[in-house]
């Protein structure tokens, strides 16, 4: 399936099996490609995916209400609903929504942590307080999620104000793609930061989805 970055950013995505599946994953559009890749690789034919617009990450207060609305909309069709979000700036409200509706969710504060692996990310946290992270999606969508929202397209002089306390940009690569590597390095240069590429693969996203998928074998 070819995914439009614009759809994932602004509209989200729904991919289902016409009611045959018993497991629904509700996720962020920013990790739709990764979820679909894992679904295909592992043959999780009993799993459907519904993604909310990735742009919600610019408004984290809207994430929990949007997830709850989707759970209510979809709950009658599925035996199990799994929420493929970490806390993502919701201040615990998303966890409250999941607990209220009996849905599991990915552990961790945000996707940078679960892609790295929550335990490993926590171990490095003290030494990486001055690091700015990008994932595959954010490299592709750097202008839409970083450059323009911060007004740097109009006022590039603000770069120093926003990033004065950052030392490096860490690109957490989910796949090996030379084009993305080059773009990530360009993003670092535009922000005036040192560049580090760190291959993470799918991290804890993979183990979390495998765990819930095995609970409902196809």
C-alpha positions as a Markdown table, in Angstrom:
| # | Residue | x | y | z |
|---|---|---|---|---|
| 1 | Unk | 0.0 | 0.0 | 0.0 |
| 2 | Unk | 1.3 | 3.4 | -0.9 |
| 3 | Unk | 0.9 | 5.9 | 1.9 |
| 4 | Unk | 0.5 | 9.6 | 1.4 |
| 5 | Unk | 2.5 | 11.7 | 3.9 |
| 6 | Unk | -0.1 | 14.4 | 3.6 |
| 7 | Unk | -2.9 | 11.9 | 4.5 |
| 8 | Unk | -0.9 | 10.5 | 7.5 |
| 9 | Unk | -0.1 | 14.1 | 8.7 |
| 10 | Unk | -3.5 | 15.7 | 8.2 |
| 11 | Unk | -6.2 | 13.0 | 7.9 |
| 12 | Unk | -4.9 | 9.7 | 9.3 |
| 13 | Unk | -5.4 | 6.2 | 7.8 |
| 14 | Unk | -7.8 | 3.3 | 8.2 |
| 15 | Unk | -6.8 | -0.1 | 6.8 |
| 16 | Unk | -9.1 | -3.0 | 7.7 |
| 17 | Unk | -10.1 | -6.4 | 6.5 |
| 18 | Unk | -13.8 | -5.8 | 6.1 |
| 19 | Unk | -14.7 | -6.9 | 9.6 |
| 20 | Unk | -12.7 | -10.2 | 9.5 |
| 21 | Unk | -10.0 | -9.0 | 12.0 |
| 22 | Unk | -10.4 | -9.3 | 15.7 |
| 23 | Unk | -7.6 | -7.0 | 16.8 |
| 24 | Unk | -7.5 | -3.2 | 16.1 |
| 25 | Unk | -4.4 | -1.1 | 16.5 |
| 26 | Unk | -5.1 | 2.6 | 16.9 |
| 27 | Unk | -1.9 | 4.4 | 16.2 |
| 28 | Unk | -0.2 | 7.7 | 15.3 |
| 29 | Unk | 0.1 | 8.4 | 11.6 |
| 30 | Unk | 3.8 | 9.1 | 12.2 |
| 31 | Unk | 4.4 | 5.3 | 12.7 |
| 32 | Unk | 1.8 | 3.9 | 10.2 |
| 33 | Unk | 4.5 | 2.7 | 7.8 |
| 34 | Unk | 6.3 | 0.9 | 10.6 |
| 35 | Unk | 3.2 | -0.8 | 11.9 |
| 36 | Unk | 2.2 | -1.9 | 8.4 |
| 37 | Unk | 5.7 | -3.2 | 7.8 |
| 38 | Unk | 5.6 | -5.3 | 10.9 |
| 39 | Unk | 2.1 | -6.5 | 10.1 |
| 40 | Unk | 3.2 | -7.7 | 6.6 |
| 41 | Unk | 6.5 | -9.2 | 7.8 |
| 42 | Unk | 4.8 | -11.2 | 10.6 |
| 43 | Unk | 1.6 | -12.2 | 8.7 |
| 44 | Unk | -0.7 | -10.6 | 11.2 |
| 45 | Unk | -3.7 | -10.9 | 9.0 |
| 46 | Unk | -6.0 | -10.7 | 12.0 |
| 47 | Unk | -4.8 | -7.1 | 12.7 |
| 48 | Unk | -6.5 | -3.9 | 11.4 |
| 49 | Unk | -4.9 | -0.5 | 11.7 |
| 50 | Unk | -6.6 | 2.9 | 12.2 |
| 51 | Unk | -4.2 | 5.9 | 12.5 |
| 52 | Unk | -5.0 | 9.3 | 13.8 |
| 53 | Unk | -3.4 | 12.3 | 12.0 |
| 54 | Unk | 0.3 | 12.7 | 12.9 |
| 55 | Unk | -0.2 | 16.4 | 13.2 |
| 56 | Unk | -1.9 | 15.8 | 16.6 |
| 57 | Unk | 1.6 | 15.7 | 18.0 |
| 58 | Unk | 1.7 | 19.4 | 17.6 |
| 59 | Unk | -1.3 | 19.5 | 19.9 |
| 60 | Unk | -0.8 | 16.7 | 22.5 |
| 61 | Unk | -3.8 | 17.8 | 24.5 |
| 62 | Unk | -6.0 | 16.5 | 21.6 |
| 63 | Unk | -4.5 | 13.0 | 21.5 |
| 64 | Unk | -6.3 | 11.4 | 24.4 |
| 65 | Unk | -9.8 | 12.7 | 23.3 |
| 66 | Unk | -9.2 | 11.6 | 19.7 |
| 67 | Unk | -8.1 | 8.1 | 20.8 |
| 68 | Unk | -11.1 | 7.8 | 23.1 |
| 69 | Unk | -13.5 | 8.8 | 20.4 |
| 70 | Unk | -12.0 | 6.2 | 18.1 |
| 71 | Unk | -12.1 | 3.5 | 20.7 |
| 72 | Unk | -15.8 | 4.2 | 21.3 |
| 73 | Unk | -16.4 | 4.2 | 17.5 |
| 74 | Unk | -14.6 | 0.9 | 16.9 |
| 75 | Unk | -15.1 | -1.1 | 20.1 |
| 76 | Unk | -18.2 | -3.1 | 18.9 |
| 77 | Unk | -16.3 | -4.6 | 16.0 |
| 78 | Unk | -13.2 | -5.8 | 17.8 |
| 79 | Unk | -12.3 | -8.2 | 20.6 |
| 80 | Unk | -9.1 | -6.3 | 21.4 |
| 81 | Unk | -7.9 | -2.7 | 20.9 |
| 82 | Unk | -4.3 | -1.8 | 21.2 |
| 83 | Unk | -3.2 | 1.8 | 21.3 |
| 84 | Unk | 0.1 | 2.4 | 19.5 |
| 85 | Unk | 1.0 | 5.6 | 21.3 |
| 86 | Unk | 3.3 | 6.2 | 24.2 |
| 87 | Unk | 2.3 | 9.1 | 26.6 |
| 88 | Unk | 3.3 | 11.6 | 23.9 |
| 89 | Unk | 2.9 | 14.7 | 26.0 |
| 90 | Unk | -0.6 | 13.9 | 27.2 |
| 91 | Unk | 0.4 | 14.0 | 30.9 |
| 92 | Unk | -1.0 | 10.6 | 31.7 |
| 93 | Unk | -4.5 | 11.4 | 30.2 |
| 94 | Unk | -4.0 | 8.8 | 27.4 |
| 95 | Unk | -3.2 | 6.1 | 30.0 |
| 96 | Unk | -6.3 | 7.0 | 31.8 |
| 97 | Unk | -8.3 | 6.7 | 28.6 |
| 98 | Unk | -6.8 | 3.2 | 27.9 |
| 99 | Unk | -7.4 | 2.0 | 31.5 |
| 100 | Unk | -11.0 | 3.2 | 31.3 |
| 101 | Unk | -11.7 | 1.3 | 28.1 |
| 102 | Unk | -9.6 | -1.8 | 28.9 |
| 103 | Unk | -7.1 | -1.1 | 26.1 |
| 104 | Unk | -3.3 | -1.7 | 26.3 |
| 105 | Unk | -0.8 | 0.9 | 25.1 |
| 106 | Unk | 2.9 | 1.1 | 24.5 |
| 107 | Unk | 5.0 | 1.9 | 27.5 |
| 108 | Unk | 7.2 | 4.9 | 27.5 |
| 109 | Unk | 7.1 | 8.7 | 27.3 |
| 110 | Unk | 7.3 | 9.1 | 23.5 |
| 111 | Unk | 8.2 | 7.3 | 20.3 |
| 112 | Unk | 11.9 | 8.3 | 20.5 |
| 113 | Unk | 12.1 | 6.3 | 23.7 |
| 114 | Unk | 10.3 | 3.2 | 22.4 |
| 115 | Unk | 12.1 | 3.2 | 19.1 |
| 116 | Unk | 15.4 | 3.3 | 21.0 |
| 117 | Unk | 14.1 | 0.8 | 23.5 |
| 118 | Unk | 12.6 | 2.4 | 26.7 |
| 119 | Unk | 15.3 | 0.9 | 29.0 |
| 120 | Unk | 18.2 | 1.9 | 26.8 |
| 121 | Unk | 16.7 | 5.4 | 26.2 |
| 122 | Unk | 16.3 | 5.9 | 30.0 |
| 123 | Unk | 20.0 | 4.9 | 30.5 |
| 124 | Unk | 21.2 | 7.5 | 28.0 |
| 125 | Unk | 18.8 | 10.3 | 29.0 |
| 126 | Unk | 21.1 | 12.2 | 31.4 |
| 127 | Unk | 23.8 | 12.4 | 28.7 |
| 128 | Unk | 21.4 | 13.3 | 25.9 |
| 129 | Unk | 19.5 | 16.2 | 27.3 |
| 130 | Unk | 21.0 | 18.4 | 24.6 |
| 131 | Unk | 20.0 | 16.1 | 21.7 |
| 132 | Unk | 17.2 | 16.7 | 19.2 |
| 133 | Unk | 15.7 | 13.6 | 17.8 |
| 134 | Unk | 14.2 | 12.8 | 14.4 |
| 135 | Unk | 12.6 | 9.5 | 13.3 |
| 136 | Unk | 12.1 | 8.3 | 9.7 |
| 137 | Unk | 8.8 | 10.1 | 9.5 |
| 138 | Unk | 10.1 | 13.3 | 11.0 |
| 139 | Unk | 13.0 | 13.4 | 8.5 |
| 140 | Unk | 10.6 | 13.1 | 5.6 |
| 141 | Unk | 8.3 | 15.6 | 7.2 |
| 142 | Unk | 10.9 | 18.0 | 8.7 |
| 143 | Unk | 9.5 | 21.1 | 7.1 |
| 144 | Unk | 5.9 | 20.3 | 8.0 |
| 145 | Unk | 6.6 | 19.4 | 11.6 |
| 146 | Unk | 9.7 | 21.4 | 12.6 |
| 147 | Unk | 10.7 | 24.1 | 10.2 |
| 148 | Unk | 7.4 | 25.8 | 9.4 |
| 149 | Unk | 5.6 | 25.3 | 12.8 |
| 150 | Unk | 8.6 | 27.0 | 14.5 |
| 151 | Unk | 8.4 | 29.8 | 12.0 |
| 152 | Unk | 11.9 | 29.2 | 10.7 |
| 153 | Unk | 10.8 | 29.5 | 7.1 |
| 154 | Unk | 9.9 | 33.1 | 7.8 |
| 155 | Unk | 12.4 | 33.9 | 10.6 |
| 156 | Unk | 15.5 | 31.7 | 10.2 |
| 157 | Unk | 17.2 | 34.0 | 12.8 |
| 158 | Unk | 15.2 | 32.2 | 15.4 |
| 159 | Unk | 17.2 | 29.0 | 15.0 |
| 160 | Unk | 19.7 | 30.1 | 17.7 |
| 161 | Unk | 16.9 | 31.0 | 20.1 |
| 162 | Unk | 15.2 | 27.6 | 19.7 |
| 163 | Unk | 18.3 | 25.4 | 19.5 |
| 164 | Unk | 20.9 | 27.3 | 21.5 |
| 165 | Unk | 21.0 | 24.6 | 24.2 |
| 166 | Unk | 21.1 | 21.7 | 21.7 |
| 167 | Unk | 24.4 | 20.1 | 20.7 |
| 168 | Unk | 23.4 | 17.5 | 18.2 |
| 169 | Unk | 20.6 | 16.0 | 16.1 |
| 170 | Unk | 20.2 | 12.3 | 16.6 |
| 171 | Unk | 18.5 | 10.5 | 13.7 |
| 172 | Unk | 16.9 | 7.3 | 14.9 |
| 173 | Unk | 16.6 | 5.3 | 11.7 |
| 174 | Unk | 13.9 | 2.7 | 11.5 |
| 175 | Unk | 15.2 | 1.5 | 8.0 |
| 176 | Unk | 18.4 | 1.7 | 6.1 |
| 177 | Unk | 17.7 | 4.3 | 3.4 |
| 178 | Unk | 20.6 | 6.4 | 2.0 |
| 179 | Unk | 18.2 | 9.1 | 0.9 |
| 180 | Unk | 16.8 | 9.5 | 4.4 |
| 181 | Unk | 20.3 | 9.5 | 5.8 |
| 182 | Unk | 21.3 | 12.4 | 3.5 |
| 183 | Unk | 18.1 | 14.3 | 4.3 |
| 184 | Unk | 18.6 | 13.9 | 8.1 |
| 185 | Unk | 22.2 | 15.1 | 7.8 |
| 186 | Unk | 20.9 | 18.1 | 5.9 |
| 187 | Unk | 18.3 | 18.8 | 8.7 |
| 188 | Unk | 21.1 | 18.8 | 11.2 |
| 189 | Unk | 23.1 | 21.3 | 9.1 |
| 190 | Unk | 20.1 | 23.6 | 8.7 |
| 191 | Unk | 19.8 | 23.7 | 12.5 |
| 192 | Unk | 23.5 | 24.1 | 13.1 |
| 193 | Unk | 23.8 | 20.9 | 15.1 |
| 194 | Unk | 26.2 | 18.0 | 15.0 |
| 195 | Unk | 24.8 | 14.9 | 13.4 |
| 196 | Unk | 24.5 | 11.4 | 14.6 |
| 197 | Unk | 22.7 | 8.5 | 12.9 |
| 198 | Unk | 21.6 | 5.7 | 15.1 |
| 199 | Unk | 19.9 | 2.7 | 13.7 |
| 200 | Unk | 17.1 | 1.6 | 16.0 |
| 201 | Unk | 14.9 | -0.5 | 13.8 |
| 202 | Unk | 11.4 | -0.8 | 15.3 |
| 203 | Unk | 12.5 | -1.1 | 18.9 |
| 204 | Unk | 9.8 | -1.7 | 21.5 |
| 205 | Unk | 7.1 | -1.1 | 18.9 |
| 206 | Unk | 8.0 | -4.5 | 17.5 |
| 207 | Unk | 7.8 | -6.4 | 20.8 |
| 208 | Unk | 4.7 | -4.6 | 21.9 |
| 209 | Unk | 2.8 | -5.4 | 18.7 |
| 210 | Unk | 4.1 | -9.0 | 18.7 |
| 211 | Unk | 2.8 | -9.5 | 22.3 |
| 212 | Unk | -0.7 | -8.3 | 21.5 |
| 213 | Unk | -0.8 | -10.1 | 18.1 |
| 214 | Unk | 0.1 | -13.4 | 19.8 |
| 215 | Unk | -2.8 | -13.0 | 22.2 |
| 216 | Unk | -5.2 | -13.1 | 19.2 |
| 217 | Unk | -3.7 | -15.5 | 16.7 |
| 218 | Unk | -5.0 | -15.4 | 13.1 |
